[in-house]
Amino acid sequence: MNTTTPRTLVQDLDVLHGSYVSAINQAIDSGHDEYVAELAASYDREATLMVAQREGKTHLLPLRRRRAA
C-alpha cells in the first residue's frame, strides 16, 4: 500500500527551482554565460507551464505581454 502524500505545487516548484539553480551555477562556474540566460528563460517557461497545468489554465498559454499604453 502506497501512503505517499502528493506534493504541492509549491513543493514541485521548489524542486524545479533547485534543479535550475544547480544547472545555472554549473554554467557560471564553467564560463558558459550565454547558457545561463537560456537556462533562466527555460526555467520561466517550465515553471509557468507547471502552474498553468496544475491550475487548469493552459488555455491561457502562451503568455503574451500587454502593450504599453
Secondary structure, 3 states (H helix, E strand, C coil): CCCCCCCCHHHHHHHHHHHHHHHHHHHHHCCCHHHHHHHHHHHHHHHHHHHHHHHCCHHHCCCCCCCCC
